[in-house]
């Protein structure tokens, strides 16, 4: 600890030097107010100041106190006064004095000084951390709210279809003693192009927290800028988004990337054209027979976005049958697992299939809610460790 002592008693200064100087402390003492201010305003990096309120008198000491506080308010100042002067501390208290110590005639207060300095500096450090934590909470909350604005509102699915979607962040951290929902790296979008073409998009940025969130915000901005009726081919559109993302360091720094499923539903023919960039394939369910299967092999997806600007992507197509549901999701849904289990076991596609079968007779919104609830319950209280998004599309005609 770096301690500056501005005191009016040389004998007490000698004792302070004896009690406070050790391997962990650096001590500078002075009896001159001007010298004290010059030392305080230099490059000393002081962590605490000990000031006599009579250096050489109350007014001069308060003037020194006021100048030091104005220059470096983050450095705590502890004042020492005689019992007869305690009422004079009011000015110092109003000005931001962190603590004071009474100078008894025998000098016993000197034995308490080291403990007081340690207590005050710890208090100030905790206060500072609390302030920083509050600012961090505000920044995290502002980014999370920005992410929430990307979630589409008032979705209008094609005639004969119902669509529901959900996003849940995984991380809830305690910052400054308060729980904070962290921003995440999942993203979905739903919008309509000309000729009743309905676009479905689900993305997942690698990692967690702020960087992952900024990655998907960057992708969302690109998608909204580039989308138009000229890009009706999912493979061409994904390739174009990838080329743009490869130049964005917020996405690919430290090996970052984004997985993606981008699909276009042609409502007049019920054809679903889609493309994957390293993302799990959609799952389709026949609501009459209950049969469920993935629409493609797990390894059919191309290179995740933001890695290779020359990457090419394959386009796939299938027809959504009458009375069926199509699920597009991020891996947070299937990778849920209980922390306390003896062996690592995930909810997996098996869990998704079982829940979808059990939800066959439920309305589409409750069927989607069941997927999130069952996945979370599978963790036995530990919660999912990854952000989770899912879109459920139902053709009911």
N, C-alpha and C positions, 0 to 999 in steps of 0.2 A: 504494500500500500504506500502511495506517495502522499506525505502529510506536510502541510505548510502550517507552521505555528507562528502567530504574531502575538506576542505576549509582553507584559509590562514588568515581569519579575525575573531577573537573571538567575536567581537561585532555583526558582521553580522550573525555568527553562532547562537548567542542568539536569534536574530530576526527570523532566519529561524526556530528555534525550536518553537517559539511562533506561527508563521504562518502555519507551516506544521504539527505540532503535534495535532492530534485529535483522536476521537474514531476509525476512519478508517485507520489511518496511524501509522506506527512505524518508528521512526527516530533514527539513530545512527550518531553522528558527531565526527570528529577528525581533528586535524591539522597536524598529522604526517603521511607521505606517507607510511611508513612501517606498521603502525597500520591499516591504511586504507586497504592495500593489505591483511593483515592477516584477517581482518573482511570480506573482499570481498571473500576470498578463503575459508572461513569457511562454516558453515551450516546455514547461515543467510537467504537464499532464497530471495535475494534482487531482487526487481522488477525494480529499477532504481538507478543510481548513479549520484550525482551532484559533479563535480570536478572543482576546480579552476586551471587555466592553470599556476598559479604561486604558486606551493606548493613544495618547496619554490621558485622554478624558473621554467622556461619553460621546460628545459631539464628533470628535475626530475619529473615534472608533466606528461610529455609525456611518460616517461619510465613507470610510474605507469599506465597510460592509456593503453599503449601497453600490459603490463602484464595482466591487467584485461580483456582486449578484447580477448587475447589469451586463457585465462582460461575459460571465460564464455561469448562468443560472443552474446548470446541471451539476455543479460542484457543491456538495453540502457544506454548510458552515455551522460549526458548533461554537456557541459563545460561552465564555466563562465570566461569572460575575460574583461579587461579594453578596452575602445575604441582604445587606442594606440596599443593594442596587437592583434587586429582582424586579421591582415595579418598573424599572427603566427598560426592561426587556420588551415592553409592548411594541416599541418601534421596530425592533429586530424581528419580532414574531410576525408583524404585519408584512415586513419586507421579505419573508421567506426563510427565516432561520429554522433549521431542521431540528435542533435540540440545544439544550444548555446544561451547564454543570455549575453547581454552587461551590465557591472556593471557601472552604472552612479554614480557620486559623492554623490548624495543625497540618494542613496540606494533605489530609487523607484522601481528598478527592482525586489526587494524582494516581492512586492505586486503581481507581475506577475508570480512568481515562481510556486505557487501551480497549477495555470491553465496550465502552460507549462508542468509540470510533468504529469498531467492528460492527456493532449493532446498527449504527446510523448508515454506514456504507451499504450494508446488506439491505436495509430498508429502502434506500434510494435505488439500489440496483433492482429490487423487486418492483418498485414503483415504475421504473423506467421500462422494465420488461412488460409490465401490465399495459403501459401506454403503447408500446410497440405491438403487443398482441391485439390491442383494440384496433389499431390501424390495419393490421393484417386481416382481422375479421372483416373490416369494412371493405378492403380490397378484394378478398375472396368472395364476399357477398355480392359485390358489384359485378365481378366476372361471372358468378353463377347466375345472376339475374340476366346478364347479357346472353348467357347460354339459353336461359329459359325463353328469351324472345325468339330464338330460332325454332322453337317447337311450333309446328303449324297449328293455326286455329281455324275453325269453321271449315273442316275438310268436307268436300262435296264429292263423294265417290260416284262412279258411273251408275247408270240405271241398272238395277238388278244386283247391286253389290252393297255390302256393308263393310266399313273399315274402322278399326280401332287401333290405337297405338299407345305405348307407354314408355317412359324413360325413368329410371331410378338410379341415382348416384350411389356408389358403394361406400365412400369414405365419409365418416363423421368423426372429426377430431376435436380434441379439447384444446382450445387456444385461449390462454389467459383465464382458465377456470371455467370457460363456457363452451358448450358443444357447438361446432360449426360444420355445416354440410359443405364439403369441398366440391369445387367444380370438377367435372369429369370429362372423359374422352369419347363418350358415345354421342351419336347424332342420328336423327332420322328426319326425313322430309317427305311430304306428300303434296303434289300439285298437278294441275291439269294443263295439258297443251291443247292445241287445236285439234279438231276432228275427234273429240271425245277420247283423247289419249291420256291415260292416268299414269303419272310417274310415281314410283315407289323407290325410296332411297334409304339405306341403312348403312352407317359407317361406324368405325371403331378405331380410334387413335391409340397407338401403343403407349404404354405407361399410364400414369394416373395424374390427377391434380391439374395445376395451372397450365403446364406445357401441353398436356393432352387436350385440355379444353381449348387453348389458343389454336391448336392444330385443326380441330374440327370447325372452329369459327372461321378460320382461313378457308377451309374447304367449302363451308356453307356460302361464304361470300363469293367464291369462284362459281359454284353451281348456280347461284342466283344471277350472276353476271352473264354466264355463258348459255344458260338455258334459253332456247327458242325453238321454233318449229323446224329449223334447218338441221337440228341434231336429234333426229328420231331414232338413230341407231345407237343402242346402248354401248356397244363396243367402241364406236368412234367417240362417243361423248366421254366415256371413262378414260380413253387414251388421251384425249385433250385435257381433261382435268389433271391426269397424272403428269403430263408435260409441264403444266403450270405449277403444280405442287413441288416438283423436283427442284424448282428454283427458289422455294421458300424455306429458309433455314429454320424457321420456327417449327416446321414439320420434320425435316430430316436431320436436324442436329442431334448428335449423340445417338445416331442409328435409328431415329424415329421414323415411323411410317403410319399409314392408315389403311385398314382393310375396308372393303366396300362391296355391297350388292346394289346394283342399279337396274331397275326394271321398268318396262313400259307395258301397260295393259291396254290393248285395243278392245274397247268395249263392244264394238259391232261384231267382232269375231271371237271374243273371249280369249284371244291369243296373248300370251305373256312372253315378251322378249326381254331377256335379262343377261347380265354380265357380272362376273365376280372378279374382284381384285383381292385374292387371298382370303376371302370371307366364307364362312360356312354356307352351304347351299340351302335354299328354302325347303320347307317341309309341307307336303300337301296331304289333306285328309278328306276321304270320302265320307260324308255325313250320313249316308244311307247304310253303308257296310261297316263304317268305322275304320276301314283300312287306312294306314298312314305310312308314308315313305318319303325319303328325300327325293327331290326332283333330279338330282345328279350325284355323282360320286364326290366324296369329300375333297379329293385332290384336283377337282376340275377347274378351280379358280386360278386366275393369273397372278402376277407379281403384285404385292401390295403397293399402294400409291406412295410416291415420294422417294422411291429407290432408284428406278431406272427410267430415264426419260425416253428411251427407245422401246420400252415394253409395249407389246401388242396384246390385245385381249380378244377372247373368243366370245361370240354371241350365241346364246342358246334360246330355244323356244319350246313352249308347250301350251296346251289349251287347258284352261281352268274349267273342269267339268261342272255341270249343274250340281247343286247341293254339295258344295265342297268348301274347305277352308285352306288358305295358304298362309303359312307362318314364315316370316323373315325376322331374324333375331341376331343379337350379338352374343359372343361366347360367354359373357358374364352369366347368362341364363343357364348354360350347361356346365360351366366350370365351378358352380357352387359346391362347397364341401364343408364338412364339420371339422373344426380345428382339433377337437378333443378325440377324434377317432384314432384307433391304433394304426390303421393303414389309410392311405389316401384313396378316397372313393368320391367320385364326382356325381352330381345329379345326372349329367349326361343327356344325350339324345334319348336314351332309354327312359329317363324320367319325364322328358318332354312328351314322348309318345304316350306314356301311361296317363299323364295328366290330361292330354287332349282326348284320350279315349273316355276318361271319367267325366269329361266336361262336354261330351257330345250333345247332350240335351240342354245345355245351358245357353243362354243368350251370348252373343259374341263378346260383349264387354266382360261378362262374368267368366267366360272361358279364358280370356287373356289374363284377367286378374288371378285366376287359379294357377296359371303358369308361374307368375311372380310369387304368389304365396307358397306354392309347393316347393319351388326352388329355394326360397328363403328358409322354409321349415326344415328342408333337408340339411341345412347347416347346423341345426340343433342349437340355435341361439347365437352363433358367432357371426351370422350375417354374410352376405355375398362379398367377396373380396374384389370384385370387378364391377364397373358400371354395367348396367343392363338396359337394353332397349329391345323392343319387339313390336312388329306390326302384324296384325291378323286381318286377313281379307276373306270375306265370305261371299260366295256367289249363291244366292238363294233362289234364283230363277232357272 
